[in-house]
């Protein structure tokens, strides 16, 4: 099927989606994933074999599935199935003229998703969309096309059918070339919203093309966590948070920029030792450079000294993506100043930015992390965010403007 045909099939499936049936489908998908894990892993092994030598170690790690990762995907499907459905009714009131007004949430429709070579994202995104009674049209890069195809055709679609739902509710762009991505963001009538995950000029170009076609996007493009260590910080606490922020280097919410108060010279030396023990090199600026996407220097953190909390939060706001920032400080007033002035999607005190994640913070997998500075879902986006506001107004034919 062409991209437009997949989109039309997803659109045709919308009317059938209902909370109980979706929950049954998600539970069935978890069981099918366990039953057909060998098929999914074989497809993934073929993707890995072809990508070896082309992708860096971090990208290969994101692409790779094993028994434990497959089991984790299944666990998240079961958890998602058990979560309460989206509350449709927001509020209701009666106007002085007698009109009864009801504010409610309705589905967006067919939501597209273009994502990097991370097979688990296919299930996370499709699950969130179905849970919110939206249909999905997925598109991944060529490196993961076999794995994602197996997840859609052998797990998600059969699960939908078993629950009495149209399998087309989860569509797939089956071509690995970039024209498929361009088509995905060019169908405003069928696919009014597209989630863009990834970084660099390709994602930026897709967002621009989407805007030209009247398609809205939720973009998770740039990442990189910031940590400011104040002069009042406890050295052991600071070292522990730095270490916890670097458990995985190829993810967007890892420590990327370490800001250290100039008045904390002793702390700086200790933190450099912590980086060295973790096998991570340090670098000076550009402050917003995201090392997770730098294949040649992924094991790097930018280290920069600042004159106190005001400069630290200024750097975090001006120079970085706005994904997340944290502070280590025993001085509560300093911590509060940092929290109140930071404008990013998540801010932490004595906790690692690695918790900037839908499942970690809300108990639900995410479609991505939106860093846009506009009204709407921001930060980790889950099924609770994927809706449109609608007013239902009931009168008795006597009301006039």
N, C-alpha and C positions, 0 to 999 in steps of 0.2 A: 504493500500500500504506500501511496505517496504521503508526504507530510500533511497535506490538506485532507486527504482521506482519513488518516489517523485522527486528525483534529475533529473531523465531522463525526466519526464514530464515537469519540469521547463526548462530544456535544450531545449526541443522540442518547447517550447513557445517563445523562444528568438527572432526568426526571425519575429514574428508578432508584436513585440512591436514598437510603433511609438509615437512620442511626443503628437500629438493631441488626439489619442485614450487613451493614458495614462492619460492625463489631464481629459478627460471625465470620465475615470474609477475612478480617485481620487475624483472627484466631486460626482459621483454616490455613492461612498463608504461613503462619509459624509452624504448624504441623507439617505442611508440605515441604517447607524448607529443610526441616529435619529429615524427612523421608527422602528428599531428592538432593541432599547435600553433595553426594558423589557427582551428580551431573553438574551442579554449580561449580564445584571445586575443579572439575576437569576443564570446564570452560575458562575458569580463572587461570589455571596452569597454562593453557594455550595463550591467553593474553600476556601472562608474565613472560613466557618464552619469547614471544614476538617483541615485547617491549624491552627486554634485557639489552643493554648497550645503547638504547635510545633515551631511556629515562634515568634520572639521577636516583640515588639511593632513597631519598625521601619520597619521591613520586612512586617508586616501586613498592615501598612500604605501604603507601596509601592504597595502591592497587591490589596488593596481595590479600587473599583470604586464606584462612586455615580453619581447622575445626572449631577453635575457640572463637574466632571472629564470626563464623557462621552461626554458632550457638548464641552469641551476643545479639546478632540481628534478630534471631527468633525470639529471644527474651524481650527485646524492645517491642516487637510486634504484639506479644501477649500483653505487655504492660499497656501499650496504646489501646488495645482492644478493650481492656478493663477500665480505662479512664472514663469519666462521665462525658457524655456528648456535650457539644457546644450549646450553651443556653441561648435559645433563639429570642426570647422576650427580654428586652432591656428595661423598658419602663412604659408606663401608660398614664395618661392624665386627661381630664375633661376641660375644654376651654369654656369661657364665659358664654359663648354663643351656643353651647351644647354639643359641639363637635368632640367626639371621642378620638384621641390620638394615641396610637401605639407605636413605639419605637422598637424595631427588631433587627436581628441579624439575618441576612440571606447569603447564600453561596455566591462566590465570584463567577463561577462557571467552569470552563476549561482553563487550567493554569499550566503553562509550560514551565519547564525547568531545564536549563542548560548547565551541566556540572562537569567538574574535572573527573579524572579517572579514579573515582572512589566508589566502588560498587555498592557499599552500604548506603550511600546517599540516594540511590535509586529507590530503595525500600523506605528510607526515612521520609523522603519527599512524597512518594506515592501514598504512604500511610497517613501522613498529615493531611494531605489533600482529601483523601477519601473520608477521613474522620470528620472533616468539616463540610462534607457533602459536595466537594468539588471533584471534578475529574482531572486527570493528569495526562500531560503529554511530555514524555521524558526524552532528553537528548544528552548523550555522553560523548566524550572524545573517543577516537578510534582505539586507543589503548585498552579500553574497558568494554568494547562493544559486545564481545562474546559473553562475558560475565553478566552484563546487564540484560542482554537478550534472554539468557537462561533464567534470570530472576523474574523477568516479565512473563515469558512464555511458559515456564515450567512451575512457577510459584504463584505470582500475583494474579494472573488471569484465570488459571484453574480455580484458585481460591474464590475469586469473584463469582465464577460460574456455580461453584458448590453452594454459595449463599443465595443463589437466585438472582444475581446481579449481572448486568451485561459486562463481558470481559473487556470490551472496548473502553470501559471507564478508565483504564490505564493504557494509554497509547505510547508508542515508541517510535522515535525517528531512527530508522534502521540503516541509514547511510552514515558511514563514519566521516564523510567529507564535510567541510565547513559550510557548504551550501545548505545542508540540513539545518544548521544553526541559524543561518540567515533567514530561511523560510519560517522557522519557528517564531521569530520576532516580527514577522511581516503579515500576520493574519489577524488583524484586530477584531473582525467579526466573530471568529471562532476561538481565538486565544487572546483575550484582552489583557492578560497579565502573564509575565514570564519572570521566573526566578533565575537570576544569573549568579552562578558561583564560579569563582576563579579570579584571576588577576591579570594585569598587564593590558597591552593595547588591544588584544583580541576581544576581551570582555568589554572594554570601553567602546570599541567599534560596534559591538552588538547593541549596547545600550543606546548609542546614537542612532543606529538603524531602527531600533524599536521606536524611539521617539519620533522619527520621521514618518513612521507608519501608524502612529497613534496607539502604540502598544505600551502599557505601563510596565515598569520593571521594579523588582525588588532585588537590588544588587548587593551581593556579598563579594566584593572585589579585593580590597586591600585589608590586611590584618596587621598583627604585631602588637604584643602586649608591652606596656610601659610599667616600670617599677621605680618609684622614687623612694630612696632611703634617706631619711632625715637624720640630722645630727643627734636627735633624741632616741634613735632606734636602738633596740637591743641587738647586739651583734649576732647572738645565736638565732634569734628570730629572723633577722635579715638573711642570714646564710641559709636557713631552712627554706625560706620562701623562694630565694633564688634557685636553690636546688630543685624544689618542687615545680618550678616554672619551666624547667628544662628536661623533663622526663621524656618528652618527644619533641624533636626539632622540626619536623615537617608539617606542623599544624599552625593555624593562623593565630591561636591564642597563647602561644608560648612567649616567654620573655624575649623581647626584641631590642628594647632600649632600656638601659639601666642608668638612671639619674641618681647621682650621689651628691649630697650636700657638701660644699667645700669645707664646712666646719666639722666634717666627719672623716678626717684624713685616716685615722686608724681603721675605720670601717672600710674605707676604699681598699686598703691593702688586703684586709681579710676577705672581702668580696672577690677580689681578683684571684685569691687562692681558691675560693669556692668554684669559680669559673674554670680554673685550670684543672681541678679535680674532676670536674664534669666533662673534661675534654673539649671545652668550648674556648675559642679564641676571642679576644676583644678587639674592637675597632673604634675609630673615631669617625663620626658622621659619614655621609649625610644622615641626619638623625632619623628620618622617616624610612630609610631603606629597609625592606622586609627580607631578612635573611632566610626565612623559610622557603622563599621562592628563588633563592640564589643557589643554583645547583653546585657551584664550585666552592661556596663558602657557607653552607647551611649551618655548620657548627660554629656560628659567630654571634656575638652580642655587641651592640654598640654601647660603649661606656662613655658617659659625659657628666662632667661636674657642673653644678648649678649653685647659685647663691640663694638658697632657701626655697621655701615652698612656693612663693609667688612665681619665681622663674621656672620652677619645675612644672607647675600646672600650665604655665604659659607655653612652654615647649611641648607638653603633651597635647595641648589644644591646637597649636599652630602647625607643628611639624609631623604629626602622626595621623593615622587613618581615623582615629576616634573609635577604634574597636573597644579597648579596655585599658584601664590604668589602675595601679595600686600604690599604696603608700605603706611604709614601715615607719612607725613613729610611736614612741611612748607618750609624747605630748598630745593629749586629746584635742587641744585647740588647733594645733597644726594639722592633725588628721582631718578635723572638721573643715578647715579652710580648703584643704585639697579636695575633699568630697564635694563641697558646695560649689567650687569653681570649675571642676572638670566637666566638660560638655560631651564626653563620649558615651557609648551605649551602656557601659558597666564600670563601676568604680569599687575598688576593694581596699579594705583596711586589714592588714595582717592576714591576707589570703592571696593565693596566686590567681593571676588572670586566666589560668587554665580552666577555671570554673565558668568562663564565659561560654556557655554551652546550654542549649535548650534542655537537654535531659538532666544535666547536672543541677540546673537552677529551678526547673519547673516540673521535672519528672516526665517530660514528654520529649521525644526526639524532635529535632528541628529541621526546617527546610533550608536554613542558612542563618547568617547573622547580618542583618541590614544595618548599615552605618549611615544611611542618608539622614540629613538634617531637615526633614520635612515631617509634617504630621502623618501619623499612620504607624504601622508596626515597626518597631526599631529594636535593635539588639537581636537576641535569638528569637526567630519567628517559628511558632508552633501552630497547631490547628486552631488554637484559641484566637489567633490573629487573622485568619484567612476568611474574612467575611466583608460584606458591604452593609452599610446602614440603610434601612428602608423605613418609611413612615406609612402606617396604615391608618386612614382617617375615615371615620364612620359618622354620618350625619342623619338627619331626618327630612332632608330636602327643604328645610325652612331657612337654612343659613345663607346669608348673602355677604359679600365683601363690601 
